[in-house]
Amino acid sequence: MDVIKEIIQESPAGHLSKGYKSLVLLLFATIVSTLLTMLVVLLTYGPYMTIRYGY
């Protein structure tokens, strides 16, 4: 937990207020969880998907 606090304090978001820090962390966590969910769905259902390239 100390490492995360230090990373946040040394980042550009470290000088923001506590509310903005929380908002930045929430946005980051949302993006990461969305990407991980997309990866799991792609790995699970990838062989059954029909992907077409073109116009």
N, C-alpha and C positions, 0 to 999 in steps of 0.2 A: 504494500500500500504506500510505503514511503517513496518508492521508485516512481509510482504514478503521480504522486503529489509533486515530486521534483521535476518530472517531465512537464507537467502542466505549468509549474511556476516558471520554467525556463522557456516555454513556448510563447508565441505572441499573445495567446489568450491568458497568460499569467498575470497580465496587468489589468485585466478586465474585472468587473465586479463579480461577486459570487453567483448572481443570477445568470449573467452571461456565460460564465464558465460552465455552469450546469447545462445551459442551453447548447453550448458547443459540444460538451460530452454526450448529451442526449442525441444530438444530430449525428455525431460520429458513431455511436453505438447503434443507431437506427440503420445507418448505411452499412455497417459491418454485418449486422444481423440479416439485413435484406440480401446482401451478397452471399452469405453462407446458406441462407434458405434457397436462393436460386441455384447454388452449386449442388445442394442435396437433391433438389427436384430434377436438375439436369442429369445427375448421375443415376437417379432412380428411374426416371422415365425416358432417358435419352435414347435407348435402343428402340423404343416404340414410337418415337416422334418422326414425322415426315417433314424434312426441312428442304425447301426448294430455294435455289438461288436464281435470281433473274428479276426481270421487271414485271 
